Amino acid sequence: MGELKVLVFSLGTEHYAVPVRQIQSIERLLPVSRVPNTLPFVKGVASLRDQVVPIIDLRERFKVDSALDVGQGRTLLAHVQNATVGFTVDSVADVKTLEESQVSAPPALLGGISARYLHGMARVEDRVLVILNLEQILSDAEQQQLREVETSVKG
């Protein structure tokens, strides 16, 4: 059987995970420049290593109350649909290795999070980890809006 390495992070009081293969790097919260007329969970863009990166607030995307203590938050940089996107989270916990047999398909709707956003669920110790699929976090229309933001910022 295969293994799945996941990065565990928190949004509010809940723990989530993403497959490590989707993450390029973990950064401190980046200074963000607002971009007008974007979706509420698109916080704006940040400059990182000579690259303009759109920043998505996962707390706002999933309507989770923030437990963010200034300075504790992190930005997860991921390659999504041929672009680098930053996702803000409250904190990063650790990396866990799961057996494929531990990961089950998600229910059709889980606490308002559409199953299309989910890779699966896994019981780890005394909790259930919701494993997100960052490739599916944004709809096609939302991805198009991010591309337009990147184009307008780059000029």
C-alpha positions in Angstrom: 0.0 0.0 0.0 1.1 3.6 -0.7 1.6 6.4 1.7 0.4 10.0 1.6 2.4 12.7 3.3 0.3 15.6 4.5 1.1 19.0 6.0 -1.2 19.6 9.0 -2.3 23.2 9.7 -5.0 25.0 11.6 -7.9 27.3 10.7 -9.5 28.6 13.8 -9.8 25.7 16.2 -9.9 23.0 13.5 -7.0 21.1 11.9 -6.8 20.4 8.2 -4.2 18.9 5.9 -3.0 19.2 2.4 -0.8 16.7 0.5 2.8 17.8 0.8 3.3 17.5 -2.9 1.0 20.5 -3.4 3.1 22.8 -1.2 6.1 24.7 -2.6 7.1 26.5 0.6 5.8 27.8 4.0 6.3 31.5 4.6 5.6 33.9 7.4 2.6 36.1 6.6 3.5 38.3 3.7 2.6 42.0 3.3 -0.4 42.1 1.0 -1.4 44.8 -1.4 -5.2 44.9 -1.8 -6.6 44.6 -5.3 -10.0 46.3 -5.9 -13.0 44.4 -7.1 -11.8 40.9 -6.1 -13.6 38.2 -4.2 -13.7 38.8 -0.4 -11.4 35.8 0.3 -8.8 37.1 -2.1 -6.7 39.3 0.2 -4.6 40.8 -2.7 -1.2 40.1 -4.0 2.3 39.8 -2.4 5.7 40.1 -3.8 7.9 37.1 -3.1 11.3 36.4 -4.7 10.5 38.7 -7.7 7.2 37.0 -8.2 3.7 38.5 -7.8 1.6 36.0 -5.9 -2.2 36.1 -5.3 -3.1 35.5 -1.6 -6.2 33.6 -0.6 -7.4 33.6 3.0 -8.5 30.0 3.7 -10.3 31.1 6.9 -12.5 33.5 4.9 -12.9 31.0 2.0 -14.3 28.4 4.4 -16.0 30.9 6.7 -14.0 29.8 9.8 -13.5 32.2 12.7 -9.9 33.2 13.1 -7.8 32.2 16.0 -4.9 34.1 14.4 -2.4 35.6 16.8 -0.5 38.3 14.9 2.9 36.8 13.8 1.7 33.2 14.2 0.0 32.9 10.8 1.7 31.4 7.8 1.3 31.5 4.1 1.4 28.2 2.2 2.7 28.7 -1.3 1.3 26.1 -3.7 1.3 25.5 -7.5 -2.4 25.6 -8.5 -3.6 25.5 -12.1 -0.3 26.6 -13.6 0.1 29.5 -11.1 1.7 30.0 -7.7 -0.9 31.0 -5.1 -0.5 31.8 -1.4 -3.0 30.4 1.1 -3.0 32.0 4.6 -3.6 29.7 7.6 -3.5 30.3 11.3 -0.6 28.0 12.1 1.3 25.0 10.7 1.5 22.0 13.0 3.6 19.2 11.3 3.9 16.7 8.5 2.2 13.3 8.9 2.6 10.2 6.9 -0.7 8.4 6.3 -1.3 5.0 4.8 -3.7 5.1 1.9 -6.0 2.8 3.9 -6.4 5.6 6.5 -7.8 8.0 3.9 -11.5 7.7 3.0 -13.6 9.5 0.5 -15.2 12.6 1.9 -19.0 12.9 2.4 -20.8 14.9 -0.3 -21.0 18.0 2.0 -19.0 18.5 5.1 -19.8 21.5 7.3 -20.3 23.8 4.3 -17.1 22.7 2.6 -18.1 21.2 -0.8 -16.6 17.7 -1.3 -14.9 18.9 -4.5 -12.4 20.8 -2.3 -11.5 17.7 -0.5 -8.9 15.0 -1.2 -10.3 12.8 1.6 -10.5 12.3 5.4 -8.3 10.4 7.8 -8.5 9.5 11.4 -5.3 10.4 13.1 -4.9 9.7 16.8 -8.0 11.2 18.4 -9.2 13.5 15.6 -10.3 13.4 12.0 -8.2 15.3 9.6 -9.9 16.9 6.6 -7.5 16.7 3.7 -8.0 19.5 1.2 -7.2 19.5 -2.5 -5.8 22.9 -3.2 -6.2 22.3 -7.0 -10.0 22.4 -6.4 -10.2 25.3 -3.9 -11.1 27.8 -6.6 -13.8 27.5 -9.2 -12.9 28.0 -12.9 -14.3 31.6 -12.7 -12.3 32.3 -9.5 -9.1 31.0 -11.1 -9.8 33.2 -14.2 -10.2 36.2 -11.8 -6.8 35.4 -10.2 -5.2 35.2 -13.6 -6.7 38.6 -14.5 -5.4 40.1 -11.2 -1.9 38.7 -11.9 -2.0 40.1 -15.4 -3.2 43.6 -14.3 -0.5 43.8 -11.6 2.3 42.6 -13.9 1.2 45.2 -16.5 
